[in-house]
Amino acid sequence: MDQAIALTLLKSGHNVFMTGSAGTGKTYLLNTYVQYLKERKIYPTIVAPTGIAASHLGGQTIHSFFSLGIRDDFDDFFIDSLTHKKYLVKRFTALKVLIVDEVSMISPEIFTAMDKILQAFKESSLPFGGVQVILSGDFFQLPPVSREVKEKRFAWQSPSWKALDLKTCYLQKKFRQDDDKLISVLDDIRSGNITATTHDVLNERMHTPLNVSFTPTKLYTHNMDVDRINQNELNELPTAPKTFTATTVGSAKNIERVFKTALVL
């Protein structure tokens, strides 16, 4: 599906799941739709599972917006307690369009909780309280982080996913790369199906010097190696380090959670 058709589907008011590999323009399309809504005085809420992911679209974390705290259990008693908070009543009453980015990282428990909370505040049995829901992400990429081995790991395994009756927009045209050979290799890696052609292409690059004037980015499987390389590069900088001290207001637990997902110390 191309972007023009996908945008038309978004404008129609349907609940939509927008997916596709990296570089197919999911974020660009979401920004285009957000601008379209704002021009019509509709202000969508944009959420994502982490602070970094949310910042790409100027949104906020799911836990913050839905006031989930750090709990894993979202029973009816907890949801009922939320409905007595005036600031949440005001927040959810105004909600018309919900955009959820990086949906692959959301657990089925949290996805179901989002649904039930909106149903409670909107006093509606419709999925997500009748709010238009736009989901964006790629289930071939980052999965939910969990310390436990669970039978159901992904948002699409929640009953709330099926209830949304989502229209799927599978974006295929790559905008980030224009090298057909590279695109084919990346698609094989994404699907976990390495063809003989891709295998040969990668082997051709083994121990091959690069004729470039810049230092290529190195990828590692472990954070320990990434941190070591980055620290070595920082140590090579000739200028003196500068410290910026942040000031914060609000819930200490929420602030701590934001800093845990931010690239600051």
C-alpha angles and dihedrals in degrees: 000000000000125000096254092059092044091051091051089053091050091050090052090070097244123143103255138196108202116194143155138127124296114292098028093114104256093144092044091052092048091051090050091052092047090053090049091053095046091052086060094047093255112131113198124206114236120201137169135179095252136035093241093052091047092051091062089071100028092256138125138243121282091234091054098046095044092039092232097153117196098308126120096200117075105181128168092264091057093047091048090053090056092055090065093061110099096206090055092048089055092045097050096038089062094047114112105149126030120196116193116191127195090020091169088075095056119099120226089244093058092042090053091047091054089053095048094046092054091045089053096048095041090044088226134124091211116113108279088358093290094299116143105251123204114189121191130183148087120259089202087068132055115356124205114285112242135161090206130069105240131186090221115043107155136069092238088065090064116098086230090067093059092044091060091067089216124204107222121224109193107192112204110167111098117223099169095061133032099182107104093201092053092045090053092051093048092049091051091050091047093054094040091236108120109192124206089253093055090045090055094046092053093045090053089063096052111123091349114148114236117232095215135122096221134067109257119230113258121219123209134184095223131056090221091067093043092052091048094053093044093049091050090052092049090051089056093059111111098212126084117260118256125209123215115194118210126214119208139191130192137042112000091217092052092047091050091051092051092051091049090061096040128090093239134095 
